[in-house]
Amino acid sequence: MTEEERRRLTPESGFNLCGINYFESFGGRLYLIEHYERYQDALEAKKERENPDEYLILYNGSP
């Protein structure tokens, strides 16, 4: 992942649930799954993802 990807997917507020595709070229590995305003909702959505091989990360915005 690059710093540009992180900046692009870090929201101004709330939380972005993002996936990581290690088979994509460098600079295009992160993708947005969904945006949530509340941490609890984002965390629950992360837990509910059905693919155990999927790499997920939460990016949070400024408080």
C-alpha positions as CSV (number, residue, x, y, z in Angstrom):
1,M,0.0,0.0,0.0
2,T,1.2,3.5,-0.7
3,E,0.8,6.7,1.2
4,E,-1.4,8.0,-1.6
5,E,-3.8,5.0,-1.2
6,R,-4.0,5.6,2.5
7,R,-4.8,9.3,2.1
8,R,-7.4,8.6,-0.6
9,L,-9.2,6.1,1.5
10,T,-9.0,8.0,4.9
11,P,-12.3,9.7,5.4
12,E,-12.8,13.2,6.8
13,S,-15.1,11.8,9.4
14,G,-16.4,8.4,10.3
15,F,-14.7,5.1,9.2
16,N,-14.0,3.5,5.9
17,L,-14.0,-0.3,5.7
18,C,-11.4,-1.2,3.1
19,G,-10.1,-4.4,1.5
20,I,-6.6,-5.2,0.5
21,N,-6.0,-7.1,-2.8
22,Y,-2.4,-8.2,-2.8
23,F,-2.7,-9.4,-6.4
24,E,-3.2,-5.9,-7.8
25,S,-0.3,-3.7,-8.8
26,F,1.4,-1.6,-6.3
27,G,-0.6,1.6,-5.7
28,G,-4.0,-0.1,-6.5
29,R,-4.2,-2.6,-3.8
30,L,-6.6,-0.8,-1.4
31,Y,-10.3,-0.6,-2.3
32,L,-13.3,0.9,-0.5
33,I,-16.0,-1.5,0.7
34,E,-18.2,0.9,2.6
35,H,-18.2,4.1,4.7
36,Y,-19.7,4.2,8.3
37,E,-20.2,7.1,10.6
38,R,-20.0,5.0,13.8
39,Y,-17.1,2.7,14.8
40,Q,-19.4,0.1,16.1
41,D,-21.1,-0.2,12.7
42,A,-17.8,-0.5,10.9
43,L,-16.5,-3.1,13.3
44,E,-19.7,-5.2,13.0
45,A,-19.5,-5.0,9.2
46,K,-15.9,-6.1,9.3
47,K,-16.8,-9.1,11.5
48,E,-19.7,-10.1,9.2
49,R,-17.6,-10.3,6.1
50,E,-18.0,-13.9,4.9
51,N,-14.6,-14.5,3.2
52,P,-12.0,-15.6,5.8
53,D,-9.2,-15.0,3.3
54,E,-10.2,-11.4,2.8
55,Y,-7.8,-8.8,4.2
56,L,-9.6,-5.9,5.8
57,I,-8.7,-2.6,7.4
58,L,-10.6,0.3,9.0
59,Y,-9.4,3.8,8.3
60,N,-10.8,6.5,10.6
61,G,-11.2,10.2,9.9
62,S,-10.3,13.1,12.0
63,P,-12.1,13.5,15.3
